[in-house]
Structure formats: C-alpha cells, structure tokens
Amino acid sequence: MQIQKSTRHQKVIGQFGEHLICNWLSRSGFEATIVDHTGIDIIAWNSTTKRRLGISVKSRTRGPGTERSSVTVFEQETDRNKTMAACAAFGCEPWIAI
C-alpha cells in the first residue's frame, strides 16, 4: 500500500520522533526538553548520574518493502561538526537517537 504524505509530513514525523525520545528519556529519569538549535534537538539531564546529553534525533517514515533499508545518520561531515559544536557550547555529551 502506497503511503500518501502531506506537504508537512517531514515536519510532523520529525516532531513525533523528538517527542517519542523525550517520552523515553522522561520514563528513564531524565529531565528532557526539545530545543531549536543547530546540531541538536534535545537536551536531557539525569540528576542521579549528573549526565547532560545533547541529542540529535533522526526519524523517518518507512513504506512497505523498505524496512531493511539503512538510515543515514549524518549526510555530511558538517552535520556531525554542528552536533559536536552544539554539545560543546552546552556542556553535553553528544548522542544520536534514531
């Protein structure tokens, strides 16, 4: 079955992924917030371990027959550099959520 996507589908699925990761982090004892910053989408803090994570979230919709196809984490080296720079600015450990 072909999936019909709206013109805003990428935005919707991106926000869904960010909220899904925030839910998982919250249920795991982290304080988490979605941020609008180049390189990272979420900053999470765990008061027990004293760890601050800067998380870049990658999400997408998969159609039938594409379940085994790969996900590109960083399309370019500059994407990785942006994540590293944002984490350095906020004192975070860099993480990727797929």
N, C-alpha and C positions, 0 to 999 in steps of 0.2 A: 504494500500500500504506500503510495506516494504521500509524503507529508507536505501540506501547504503551509508555508510560513508567511507571517505578516511582515510588513516592511520594518517593523521594530523588533523582530524576533531575536536578533543578536543581542540587543539591549536587554530584553526580557530574560533570555537564558543566562546572560552574564550576571544579572542581579539575582536570579534564582540560585546560581552557583555560590555567590558571595553569602547569601542568607543561609544556604544549606551548611556551608562551612562554619559560619558564626553559630548556628544551632549546635553543631557537633562540638565546637570549642566550648560553648557555654555549658553543655552537658558534661564536659570533661574538666570543669573547674576553672576555666579561663574567663577573664573579662575580655570581651571582644567588641570591636567597633569597625564598621566599614568606613574607609577613608577615600577621599577623592584626591589621590596623589599619584604622580607618575612613578611607575615601577612597583607599587604595592596597592593592594585592595583592602587589606585587613591588618589592623594592629591588635595583637592579643597579648594579655598579661596573665601570668599564673602567679598568684601571691605565695603559694606554697613553695614552688621551685625557684621563684624570682626570675623567671624567664620571660622576656619580651620578644614576640615573634612578629616579623614583618612578612606578610603572606601575599604572594601573587596567585590569584585564582584563575584557572583555565577551565572553561566549561564549554560544552557544545552539544548540539542535538545529533543523534546518530539515527540514520534511517535503516530500514531492513537491509541486511547484507553488508553493512559497514561496521558491525560490532567488533570485528577483529582489526580494523584499521588503526594505525598509530595516531597519537596526539602529538602535535608539535609544541614543545614546551616554550622554547624561545626561538622565534623565527630568525632573529638576527642577534649577533653579539651585543649590539647596543641595547636590546631589551634586557639582557642579563645585567649589563652595566647599570641600567636605570634602577633595577631592583636592588642591586648592591649599594648604589649611592643613596637610595631612599632609606635602606636599613641602617647605613652608617649615620645618616642625619638624625634618625630617631632612636638610635641605640638598640636596634633589633637584630635578632638572628634571622637570616634570610630563609624562607620556606616557600615551597610551591605546593598548591593544592590543585589536584586535577579531578 
